[in-house]
Amino acid sequence: MADGNPLFHASHANLGTAGTISETTLAEAYRLFGNQRGVEGRQISVLPRYIITPPGVRSVEARKNVTATTPNAVAGVNAFANRLEPIEEARLIPAAGPDPCFLAADPSRIDTIEFAYLEGQQGVYTETRSGFEVDGIEIKARHDFAAKAIDWRGLFRNAGV
């Protein structure tokens, strides 16, 4: 990031205590989101909307912790029911070590990830030519695209266990 620290770092207050997805770790994430400060030093109002996990155990934990239930006692109430939208992403499966979990704010509330195209190429570029040696058409396609994290305040990471 521009301050010289990685995207997820203690100085950004967006790195949680490693653990399973539970009421405790989600409460920590909400607290850290709630304490985020803007560039002028004032507290900003941004809360997580998505919980992003690799498929498998972390995904199951996430879904269990955001699903509404019908408890028979106050202790059984799911405090995070319907507050987060689960997203599974296979590219988050680490080569080794525990599965991480991420929370992300609604992109309409805070700009976190910026994506861009090459000037004049705001979609897939295609080129075609008719075949002379073979009956048919050759099609060439490319998509010039880039993405970068521009603000850490809308993201949170829990390394897992």
C-alpha positions as CSV (number, residue, x, y, z in Angstrom):
1,M,0.0,0.0,0.0
2,A,1.1,3.6,-0.3
3,D,2.1,3.7,3.4
4,G,4.6,0.9,2.8
5,N,2.7,-1.8,4.7
6,P,1.0,-4.8,3.2
7,L,-2.8,-4.6,2.5
8,F,-3.6,-6.6,5.7
9,H,-1.5,-5.3,8.6
10,A,-1.9,-4.5,12.2
11,S,-1.3,-0.8,11.6
12,H,-4.2,-0.8,9.2
13,A,-6.4,-2.4,11.9
14,N,-7.8,-5.0,9.4
15,L,-6.0,-8.1,10.6
16,G,-7.9,-10.3,13.0
17,T,-6.8,-12.8,15.6
18,A,-6.4,-16.2,13.8
19,G,-9.3,-18.5,14.6
20,T,-12.3,-20.3,13.2
21,I,-15.3,-18.3,12.0
22,S,-17.3,-17.8,15.1
23,E,-19.3,-15.2,17.0
24,T,-16.1,-14.1,18.7
25,T,-14.0,-13.6,15.5
26,L,-16.9,-12.0,13.6
27,A,-17.5,-9.6,16.6
28,E,-13.7,-8.7,16.4
29,A,-14.0,-8.0,12.7
30,Y,-17.1,-5.8,13.2
31,R,-15.3,-3.9,16.0
32,L,-12.2,-3.3,13.8
33,F,-14.4,-2.1,10.9
34,G,-16.3,0.2,13.3
35,N,-13.0,1.8,14.5
36,Q,-11.6,2.6,11.0
37,R,-10.6,6.2,10.5
38,G,-10.7,8.2,7.3
39,V,-7.7,10.1,5.9
40,E,-8.7,13.2,7.9
41,G,-8.6,11.1,11.1
42,R,-12.4,11.0,11.8
43,Q,-14.2,7.7,12.3
44,I,-15.9,6.4,9.2
45,S,-19.1,4.5,9.0
46,V,-18.4,1.3,7.1
47,L,-19.4,-2.3,8.0
48,P,-18.8,-5.6,6.3
49,R,-21.3,-7.0,3.8
50,Y,-19.5,-10.0,2.4
51,I,-17.7,-13.0,4.0
52,I,-15.3,-14.5,1.5
53,T,-13.8,-18.0,2.1
54,P,-12.3,-20.8,0.1
55,P,-14.6,-23.8,-0.4
56,G,-14.5,-26.4,2.4
57,V,-14.5,-26.1,6.1
58,R,-14.2,-22.3,6.2
59,S,-17.2,-22.0,3.9
60,V,-19.3,-24.3,6.1
61,E,-18.3,-22.2,9.2
62,A,-19.2,-19.0,7.4
63,R,-22.6,-20.3,6.3
64,K,-23.4,-21.6,9.8
65,N,-22.6,-18.3,11.3
66,V,-24.7,-16.2,9.0
67,T,-27.8,-18.4,8.7
68,A,-31.0,-17.5,10.6
69,T,-32.1,-20.1,13.1
70,T,-35.0,-20.6,15.5
71,P,-33.4,-20.9,18.9
72,N,-35.2,-22.0,22.0
73,A,-33.1,-19.9,24.3
74,V,-31.3,-16.5,24.1
75,A,-27.9,-18.2,24.1
76,G,-28.8,-19.9,20.8
77,V,-29.6,-16.7,18.9
78,N,-27.3,-16.2,15.9
79,A,-26.2,-12.6,16.2
80,F,-24.9,-12.4,12.7
81,A,-27.9,-14.0,10.9
82,N,-28.5,-12.4,7.5
83,R,-25.8,-9.7,8.1
84,L,-23.1,-11.1,5.7
85,E,-23.4,-12.6,2.3
86,P,-21.1,-15.7,1.9
87,I,-18.9,-15.9,-1.2
88,E,-16.8,-19.0,-2.0
89,E,-13.6,-18.5,-4.0
90,A,-11.5,-21.5,-4.9
91,R,-8.4,-19.3,-5.7
92,L,-8.2,-18.6,-1.9
93,I,-7.2,-22.2,-1.1
94,P,-3.6,-21.8,0.2
95,A,-0.8,-24.1,-1.0
96,A,-0.1,-24.9,2.7
97,G,-1.3,-23.8,6.0
98,P,-4.8,-22.8,7.3
99,D,-7.6,-21.5,5.2
100,P,-8.1,-17.7,5.5
101,C,-11.4,-15.8,5.8
102,F,-12.0,-12.3,4.5
103,L,-14.7,-9.7,5.2
104,A,-15.4,-6.9,2.7
105,A,-17.5,-3.8,2.8
106,D,-20.1,-2.9,0.2
107,P,-18.2,-1.4,-2.7
108,S,-20.9,1.3,-2.9
109,R,-19.9,2.5,0.6
110,I,-16.1,2.6,0.2
111,D,-13.7,2.3,-2.7
112,T,-11.4,-0.6,-1.9
113,I,-10.4,-2.4,-5.1
114,E,-10.0,-0.4,-8.3
115,F,-10.1,-2.1,-11.7
116,A,-9.1,-0.6,-15.0
117,Y,-8.8,-1.2,-18.7
118,L,-6.3,0.0,-21.2
119,E,-7.5,3.3,-22.8
120,G,-10.0,2.5,-25.5
121,Q,-10.2,-1.2,-24.5
122,Q,-13.1,-1.4,-22.1
123,G,-14.0,-5.0,-22.9
124,V,-12.8,-7.9,-24.9
125,Y,-10.8,-6.9,-28.0
126,T,-11.6,-9.3,-30.9
127,E,-10.1,-9.6,-34.4
128,T,-11.2,-11.9,-37.1
129,R,-9.9,-13.1,-40.5
130,S,-11.3,-15.4,-43.0
131,G,-9.3,-18.5,-43.7
132,F,-7.7,-19.1,-47.1
133,E,-6.1,-22.4,-46.5
134,V,-8.9,-23.7,-44.3
135,D,-12.6,-23.0,-44.7
136,G,-13.6,-21.0,-41.6
137,I,-12.9,-17.8,-39.6
138,E,-10.0,-17.3,-37.2
139,I,-10.9,-15.3,-34.1
140,K,-8.3,-13.7,-31.8
141,A,-9.5,-12.2,-28.5
142,R,-7.7,-10.5,-25.5
143,H,-8.9,-8.7,-22.5
144,D,-6.5,-6.1,-21.1
145,F,-7.5,-5.6,-17.5
146,A,-5.8,-4.7,-14.2
147,A,-6.9,-4.5,-10.5
148,K,-5.3,-3.0,-7.4
149,A,-6.3,-2.5,-3.8
150,I,-6.5,1.2,-3.1
151,D,-7.8,1.3,0.4
152,W,-7.6,-1.2,3.3
153,R,-10.5,0.3,5.3
154,G,-13.1,-1.9,3.5
155,L,-11.3,-5.2,4.0
156,F,-10.5,-7.6,6.9
157,R,-8.5,-10.8,7.1
158,N,-8.5,-13.7,9.5
159,A,-5.7,-16.2,8.8
160,G,-7.6,-19.2,10.2
161,V,-6.3,-22.0,12.3
